[in-house]
């Protein structure tokens, strides 16, 4: 079966990587000591015109690993109650399986070699993801272990904003502070922000190409 043009292009667009937005909610800032409490992922797709879009979020609450630290100040921010009877949290290994499965399926469909984590302050999310992978001995982690796309940098470039709420607002999307610090909400808004920046760049590139202006203005400046 021959893959569609859009499937091939997303693999080519990011050098064989499939962008996947990830957000974690935690019991603190130390990935080795503090609990992973919630995780959400949004796979990025691409349409037939080459514009990217977010797919539906996949998420789960996570049981704190044995001996994990949970800072009450972190819970005040996230609003998470680790002992809530209807939280339906999964153990870390099962939680990773839950979010990794759709990522691996999307990688196969897009013919990508690895997933690359997209996040706002991405190193934080990646550090907790990697720590959970190490603790559980998970052998099928689809994500690149250290490379990432950080929307802090991208939003700073595109909109002059680095705080997620302000960057989302600058991009034209409404930010609801009442839903902030939910893994699903933050992941969905980060995914929308990432897609808007990437699509904005594509639009400008297409416009420049349609006008025959393919030269690099920085190179022209240096030559003069």
NORZIHU-V58435 format. One line per field, one symbol per residue. burial: + if it has 24 or more other C-alpha atoms within 12 Angstrom, else -. A space follows every 50 residues. Layout:
burial->???
This chain:
burial->------+++++-++--++++++++++++--++-+++++++++++++---+ +++++-+++++++++--+++---++--+-+++------++++++++++++ -+++-++-+++++++++++++++++++++++++-+-----++++---+++ +++++--++--+-++++++-+---+----+++++++++++++++++++++ ------------------------
